Amino acid sequence: MILGASFASNCVASDNSNNWSGGGMLTMSSHISQCLATRNCASNGGGIAVSAGSIIEHCTITGNTARFQGGGVWKSPDHWPARMANVLIAGNSATEGGGIYAGDAYSGALNLRNCTVAGNTATNGLGGCILHESNVEVCDSIFYQNSHGNFTNRRDSTWMRYNCSYPLMAGTGSISNDPQFVCAQSSDYRLQPGSPCTDAGQGTEWIAGNTDLDGNPRVVYGRIDMGAYEFVSGPLWCGFSAAPSTSSVDETVFFTARAGGSNHAAISYHWDFYGDFSSDTNGPDLDSPVWAYPDAGVYTVRLVVQNTAGEASSFSVKDCVTVIPEPALAWCVLSVLALHAGRRRVRHAGHAPSTGRRGLKTRCP
C-alpha cells in the first residue's frame, strides 16, 4: 500500500511482500491512524516504511519481517521529521532493528511518543529500536523484552525523557523496571495493576483530548502512563503465563495468573490445562498453580476467573505448553557372580525399556 500526501484510517495491510521498502505500507507525507500492519515482508520496513514527514498514530505493527533493517518500522534517511504516537510495535524481526530502524546521521528525526516496542528480534544487531538521528524526541515510551538490546540512539540527544527500558535510558524520569505487561506471551502489552509505568509519564500539551491505542482517555488517574496503553481499571479481566513452555512428561509446569478490574476481591480461579473446557482445578487461592502432564502433546490452556459481584472473565493460550516424551534412561542390571582376589566381576550390564513412570527407574550409579 503506497500512501502519498494522504490520510488513511482503519486500514489493514497484511500478508504482503515488497522487494524494496514498506512491505505493508509506504508512506510519504501521509497521516496514518488506527491501522494494522501484520505479517508483511520487505527489504527494509517490513511493516511500514516512513518518509517525507509522515505521522503514524494509534496503529498496531506486529509480526512483520525485514531482510535488512526495520522489521516493524523503517524511516528513510530524508530530511523530513516524522512522528509516531500511541503505537504498538511488537513481534517483528529484521537483521538489524527488529522493531524500529530510523535514518542516518543527517536525516530528519523520528519522534516517538507513548509507543510500546517489545518482543522484537534481530539476527545481527539490536532487536528493539535503533535511531541514527540528532534532535530526536522520545518520551513516555516502553522499550522492553527485545532481543540483543532494547534501545540505542547513535547520536547524542537531549530530548529523551520519561521512558522505560533496560538498561536505563538517558533522560529525566526514565526507569528500568519491568513494565509488567498483562501477558507478553500472548502479545497483550497492556499494563497490569501496579505496573511501574502507570502514572509515570510526563505528558505535555499534546495529550489534551488524546486517547490511547484502545481508545481510552489518555489521562485517567491524573498523570499519563508510559507506553501505548493507558491502564484503566474496569470490568474484570485475567491473563496468565506458563513456565517452562516446553517440558518433559511429568515435569512440573508453573502457571501464574493475573487478574484485575474495578472489583477483583475474592476472585475464584478455574484452570483448564487441556483446553477441553473442563475445570482441572479451581479455588480462591489458585493464582499460581503447578501442573505435570503425564502424556506428550501440545496443550491449550484456559483460565476463567469469577468475583463475588458475579462477573467472569476468561483467557486462553493456544498451544501454550508442549510436552515432549521423556528420554529413555539407561538401566544397569548388575549380577555379581563371584569375588576373586578382592575383585568384583560384572556379568551383565545393559539397557531395559522405560516403564514410563517416574519413581520406578533406577539410574546407573
URWOQUI-V13007 format. One record per residue. NEAR is the number of other ideal C-beta (glycine too) atoms within 8 Angstrom. Layout:
# URWOQUI-V13007
NEAR ; NEAR
This chain:
# URWOQUI-V13007
10 ; 7 ; 11 ; 7 ; 5 ; 7 ; 7 ; 11 ; 8 ; 4 ; 10 ; 6 ; 13 ; 10 ; 4 ; 10 ; 7 ; 12 ; 5 ; 7 ; 11 ; 16 ; 15 ; 15 ; 15 ; 13 ; 15 ; 11 ; 9 ; 13 ; 9 ; 17 ; 10 ; 6 ; 14 ; 11 ; 17 ; 14 ; 6 ; 17 ; 11 ; 16 ; 9 ; 15 ; 17 ; 18 ; 18 ; 17 ; 16 ; 14 ; 13 ; 9 ; 9 ; 13 ; 11 ; 14 ; 12 ; 9 ; 16 ; 10 ; 17 ; 15 ; 6 ; 18 ; 11 ; 21 ; 9 ; 9 ; 12 ; 17 ; 16 ; 18 ; 17 ; 18 ; 15 ; 11 ; 8 ; 9 ; 5 ; 9 ; 8 ; 15 ; 11 ; 15 ; 14 ; 14 ; 16 ; 13 ; 16 ; 15 ; 8 ; 19 ; 14 ; 17 ; 10 ; 12 ; 19 ; 16 ; 17 ; 17 ; 15 ; 15 ; 14 ; 7 ; 9 ; 5 ; 14 ; 11 ; 12 ; 16 ; 11 ; 14 ; 13 ; 15 ; 15 ; 13 ; 18 ; 15 ; 10 ; 18 ; 12 ; 16 ; 7 ; 5 ; 10 ; 15 ; 15 ; 16 ; 16 ; 14 ; 15 ; 12 ; 16 ; 8 ; 7 ; 14 ; 10 ; 16 ; 15 ; 13 ; 15 ; 16 ; 15 ; 13 ; 7 ; 18 ; 8 ; 8 ; 9 ; 13 ; 13 ; 8 ; 12 ; 7 ; 9 ; 5 ; 12 ; 4 ; 10 ; 14 ; 11 ; 12 ; 18 ; 16 ; 14 ; 7 ; 5 ; 8 ; 12 ; 5 ; 11 ; 6 ; 10 ; 14 ; 10 ; 9 ; 7 ; 6 ; 13 ; 9 ; 13 ; 10 ; 13 ; 11 ; 8 ; 8 ; 10 ; 9 ; 15 ; 9 ; 14 ; 11 ; 9 ; 5 ; 11 ; 10 ; 15 ; 11 ; 8 ; 12 ; 14 ; 10 ; 9 ; 6 ; 4 ; 7 ; 10 ; 5 ; 3 ; 9 ; 9 ; 14 ; 10 ; 9 ; 5 ; 10 ; 7 ; 12 ; 10 ; 8 ; 7 ; 4 ; 9 ; 13 ; 17 ; 14 ; 15 ; 12 ; 14 ; 12 ; 13 ; 7 ; 7 ; 6 ; 7 ; 15 ; 11 ; 14 ; 13 ; 13 ; 9 ; 14 ; 7 ; 7 ; 9 ; 7 ; 12 ; 9 ; 12 ; 8 ; 10 ; 7 ; 13 ; 8 ; 13 ; 10 ; 13 ; 10 ; 14 ; 10 ; 13 ; 6 ; 9 ; 10 ; 6 ; 6 ; 12 ; 10 ; 15 ; 10 ; 15 ; 14 ; 11 ; 8 ; 11 ; 5 ; 5 ; 6 ; 8 ; 8 ; 9 ; 8 ; 7 ; 7 ; 4 ; 11 ; 9 ; 8 ; 9 ; 8 ; 11 ; 8 ; 15 ; 5 ; 6 ; 7 ; 7 ; 7 ; 13 ; 11 ; 15 ; 11 ; 15 ; 12 ; 15 ; 10 ; 15 ; 6 ; 5 ; 6 ; 10 ; 9 ; 12 ; 9 ; 12 ; 9 ; 12 ; 6 ; 8 ; 9 ; 14 ; 10 ; 14 ; 9 ; 6 ; 10 ; 5 ; 7 ; 7 ; 7 ; 10 ; 9 ; 8 ; 8 ; 7 ; 9 ; 5 ; 5 ; 7 ; 6 ; 3 ; 4 ; 6 ; 5 ; 9 ; 8 ; 7 ; 7 ; 6 ; 7 ; 6 ; 6 ; 5 ; 8 ; 6 ; 5 ; 6 ; 6 ; 4 ; 5 ; 10 ; 5 ; 6 ; 6 ; 3
